[in-house]
Amino acid sequence: MTKRFAVILAAGQGTRMKSKLYKVLHPVLGRPMVQHVLEQVNASEIDQVVTVVGHGAEKVKEYIGDGSEFVLQSEQLGTGHAVIQAEALLKDKDGITIVVCGDTPLIKKETYQALFEHHEKSGATATILTAVAPNPTGYGRVIRNEQQEVERIVEHKDANEQELKVNEINTGTYCFDNRALFEALQEVSNDNAQGEYYLPDVIEILKNKEMKVSAYQTPDFDETLGVNDRVALSQAERIMKRRINEGHMRNGVTIIDPDNTYIQPDVVIEQDVVIHPGSVIKGQSVIKENAVIGPHTEITNCTVGEDTVIKQSVATDSYIGQRVNIGPYAHIRPEASIGNEVKIGNFVEIKKTKIDKNSKVSHLSYIGDAEVGSNVNVGCGTITVNYDGKNKYLTKIEDDAFIGCNSNLIAPVTVGKGSYVAAGSTITKDIPDDALSVARARQTNKEGYASKLKNRLKD
């Protein structure tokens, strides 16, 4: 099989973004644009990837990591100048090189693969990925001859009146014979309105040498969107969100309001899940069959079991079992493990805690750094007091225990199996199995004393 190489252009600062964050690192559905590009390109069996970095080089390298080799474009003198920075790594190799822009996060792996296949079958030296734009303003135009063969590409700012009427645009993605690419780059001039070295000029150079130039036109203009400002960034977010949501719906997920549901690319959702409006599902989350998510729920890096309901709540970096009921307004913080058939009610916060099956923390409680057994009832207003200002301590509540309302469990402490804690207690010592623990001041009633207090306040 012919070797395949990729050059990703990621050196631009993106001044129109008006941001301290470098353009290709702006996220689309939670993932930097350049990462989307790299993942989709790599799906086309690429042998070697070279990313051209410039502004924010170290940050871009940090995000991409070992997924690419890197070359530095210290001065941004155009796309042709950017590609030639990869010369030392690629120029003497036989194969096909795809050149893509790091700010085009929507191009799908299927499109890259189709471009490669078209290039190989046509026997072209260069193949341009093109699209028909409803409004081609700002794009380079693909100029064809009477036989509909590609003659050249003209940048918008250099196009004449007739060329500006063309609506087939250059997407900025190309396939080249690798050796021919780097030979032609030596002939590219900066004699243009911007004084830059344009990669599209390679097309005309190859044509003048009677080498074949082809074009593969993608039917989906939206996926070729280049992100140059915040408006385009929001458009890319909308398009990718729609694409991901439609994929889940076609796989058997009910999304009540796709326009107001945000699901990141790596999320796995099984059949017959129902997702209500305002829900955000991120990271490596897995949502199992028949779960109900939302409305207005945020889940990040969680596994959510079958038939579980989470509404108006936040869950992060945790495991949530089957037939669990969470919310409204609960907060599941990192490292929680919620067993099957557990109830976590309104205004409950769970942090770094394991809760076994059939237990309930129904409302207005904080359970942190704890191990809660099965069939435990935690009453309203219960707090595991786990932090002394320096260290965190463990609270254990064993099976079948009952914690009365407004209890403070001062860790480290163990509440024994089947024991009861009286409402309003502050527990500082371990409670044995099957015991009743009362730790509160004895009530004293002073009859008639209320009137004396009221009279004193009047004086």
C-alpha positions, 0 to 999 in steps of 0.5 A, a space after each residue: 500500500 502507498 505510504 500516507 503522510 499528513 501535514 497539519 497546519 497549526 501555527 497561526 495565532 488567530 487574531 480574529 478570535 481576540 483571545 489569549 488562547 491560540 486558535 487551534 486550541 479553542 474547543 469544539 464540544 470540549 475538545 481542541 479543534 486541532 485534536 479533532 483534526 488529528 483524530 479524524 486524519 489518523 483514522 485514514 491509516 496515516 504512516 506519519 503526521 507532522 504538525 506545523 506549530 508557531 504561536 503557542 507551540 509548546 501548548 499545542 505540543 502539550 495537547 497533541 502529545 505523542 500523536 505527531 511530530 512537530 516543526 516550527 514556523 517561526 514567522 507566519 509567511 503563508 500556508 506554502 511557507 508553513 508546509 515547507 517547514 516539514 521538508 526535512 522530515 518528508 521531502 525524500 519519501 515516496 507516498 501521498 501527503 495530505 495537507 489539512 488546516 488545524 482549524 477545520 474540526 468538522 471534516 470527517 474521517 470518511 471524507 479524508 478517506 474518500 479524498 485519498 481514494 479519489 486521488 489514488 484512482 485518478 492518478 493525479 499529482 494533486 487533488 483538492 478537496 472542494 465544496 460548493 459554498 452558498 456564500 463563497 466570500 473570503 474563500 479561494 475559488 477553484 477555477 476550471 477550464 472548459 473541460 471542467 479540469 482544475 486549472 488553478 486556485 485564486 485567493 478571494 483577495 486576488 480574484 477578478 470580477 469573473 472569478 469572484 462569481 465562482 462558488 466552488 471553493 477551496 477548503 484548504 485540504 489537499 492530497 499531493 504526491 509527496 515528492 512533487 509537493 516539495 519540489 513545487 514548493 521551491 518555486 512558490 513566490 510571494 508576489 501577491 497582495 499579502 506578500 505570502 507564500 500560498 500553498 494553492 500556488 502549487 496547483 498552478 505550478 504542477 499544471 504548468 508542468 502538465 501534471 494532473 490536478 484533480 478535485 474531490 467535491 464533498 457534498 457537505 459544505 458544513 464540514 469544511 467550515 474553517 474557524 477564524 472567529 468566535 462566530 465560526 466557532 459557535 457554528 462549528 459547535 452547533 454543527 458538531 453537536 447536531 451530528 453527534 446527537 443525530 448519531 445517538 438518536 439513530 442508534 436508539 437514544 431519545 433526545 427530547 430537544 437536540 438543540 439544547 442537549 450537549 454530548 461530547 464525542 467520546 460519550 457512549 450511550 446505549 439504547 432506550 436512554 432518554 435525555 431531557 433538555 439542558 443536559 450536558 454529558 462530557 468526557 468518557 461517560 457511559 450511559 447504560 440502557 433505559 437511564 433517564 438523564 435530565 432535565 438540566 443535568 451535567 455528567 462528566 466521566 461517569 458510568 450510569 447504570 441501567 434504569 437510573 434517573 438523574 435529574 437537575 443534578 451534577 455528577 463527576 468522575 464517579 460510578 452510579 449503579 442500576 435503578 438509582 434515583 438522583 436529584 433534583 439538585 444533587 451533587 455527586 463529586 469525584 470518586 463516588 461509587 453509588 450502588 444499585 437502587 440507592 436514592 440520593 435526594 435533593 440538595 445532597 452532596 456526595 464526595 469520595 464515598 461508597 454507598 451500597 445497595 438500597 441505601 438512602 440519603 434523601 435530602 439536605 446532607 453532605 456525605 464525604 470520605 465515607 463508606 455507607 453499607 446497604 439498607 442504610 437510611 441517612 436522615 435530613 441534614 446529616 453531615 460527615 465531618 471529615 476535615 480538621 483543617 489539615 487531614 481528611 478522615 473516614 466515616 463508616 456507616 455499616 449495613 442497616 444503620 439508621 441516622 437520624 436527622 441533623 446528625 454530625 458524624 465526627 470522623 474517624 468514626 464507625 456506626 455499627 451494623 443495625 444501630 440507630 443515631 438519635 436525631 440531633 446527635 453529634 457522634 464522636 465515638 464508635 457505635 457498636 452494632 445494634 445500639 442506640 446512640 444519643 449525643 445531645 444536650 438534655 432539654 430543659 423547659 422553663 415554664 412562663 419564662 418566655 413572657 419574662 423575655 418578651 417584657 425585658 425586650 420591651 424595656 
